[in-house]
Amino acid sequence: MKMNFCRKQVKSDCEELLSRFQKTESVRFEVFSKIWKEMKFSQIFYGTVRHEKRVFSRLILETAGSFFLPPFSFQIRVGGLYLLYSLYLCQTASPPEQIRLALKDWEEVKKFEKDAVDAQHLDVIYILQQLMFHKAFHFTAMPTLLTFKKKKKVESSVLCEEFMERASRPQELINIELLEELSNIHELYEKLKTSVCSTSEQPVSSVNLIRKDLVPRLRSSVVDFYKWQQRKDGTNEDEDSGEGTSSQQECSKRAELLASIKSKAYGEAAEASKSRRHRQVEVDLTSNKAGPSNLSGPCRIYKSSLKARTKQNVHISGDLWKDATTTTRINHLTTLDFRPGETAKKCKKFKWS
C-alpha cells in the first residue's frame, strides 16, 4: 500500500518535470538538465530505508519508462529518455536497478533512434548509447513483473492528454510544395494523353487513369480533416459536461436489458416446473410397499434392512438354526474342546503360606 501511494506521487512529479520541458519546445539535454537542477529532482531518492531502496528504484524507473514509449509525442519521449538516464545514475541502490524493457517495445526504441538520427539530434543518440554501454536495460518478456499475489482489479493509469502526439501526419504530408508538384505532373500527363489520343479517331478509355480534380479534392480532404480535428477539440468540454446524463441513460438501458433477460429466464423456468407435474410416477412392482399408480407426486421406495433380507433369502434348518440363533459367550471361545471319555486335568491351587 505504501508503494502504491508512492507511485501516484512519483508519477505526478515526473509529469510536472516533463510539462516544464515541453513548454521549452526543445529536445536538448542541456535544457532538461537545467530543469532537473531547478526542481532538485535527484533528491527523490532521499529518505528511503535500506531495504526499500531497490523496490523504490524499480518503481520510479518503471514509472519514468512509460514516458519513453508510445503513444507520447517525440519531445515527451526524449524527455522520458533523459529522465531514465538521470534516475539510473542517481539511484541509491547498489548494484543499480536495471530498466525493464519488453522485447515487443524494442522495435519502437529502434524506430525512435532512427528518427533521432535522421533529425540529427546527437544528444539523444548519445544518451541512448550511454544507457546501452552501462547495460542499463533488462530485456524481459513482459513489461511488468508478474506475481501470483496480484489484485483482481488493477487501477488503469490515466495518460496525460497534453503529452499525447496529435494526428498531424496528413498536414505534414500534404503541403503546398507537394500540391504544386502534383499539379505539374497532372498537366504533363494531360498533354501526353491528348497527344496519344489525337492520332486515333476514337478516344481510348484505358488512358484515363487519373481524375481531373485530383489536386483540389486532395487539398479539400486535408482541410476537412483539420477542421474536424478543431471541432473535436472544442467539443470535448461539452461532452464532459453531459457525461452525467449520458451515464444515467446507459444505466437505465442496462437495467431494462437485465430486467428483460430475467423475465425471460423466469418464464422458461415456470414452464419447465409445470411440465413436471404431468410425468408418470414410476412404481416398483417387486416391492410390497409401493403405492398406487395414480399418485400425483413421486413415490419413495423403501427397502428392507439387510437382516430382514438375509433371513428371507438364507434358509437354515436343524441344529444349525438353533446354534445360529443362540448367542456365543466369550469364555467358550477360550476353553479347549475335549473328546468324549477324556477328563480334564485338575490343576493344583496355589496356597499361601
Secondary structure, 3 states (H helix, E strand, C coil): CHHHHHHHHHHHHHHHHHHHHHHCCCCCHHHHHHHHHHHCHHHHHCCCCHHHHHHHHHHHHHHHHHHHCCCECHHHHHHHHHHHHHHHHHCCCCCCCCEEEEHHHHHHHHHHHHHHHHCCCHHHHHHHHHHHHCCCEEEECCCCCCCCCCCCCCCCCCCCHHHECCCCHHHHHCCHHHHHHHHHHHHHHHHHHHHHHHHCCCCCHHHCCCCCCHHHHHHHHHHHHHHHHHHHHHCHHHHHHCHHHHHHHHHHHHHHHHHHHHHHHHHHHHHHHHHHHHCCCCCCCCCCCCCCCCCCCCCCCCCCCHHHHHHHHCCCCCHHHHHHHCCCCHHHHHCCCCCCCCCCCCCCCCCCC
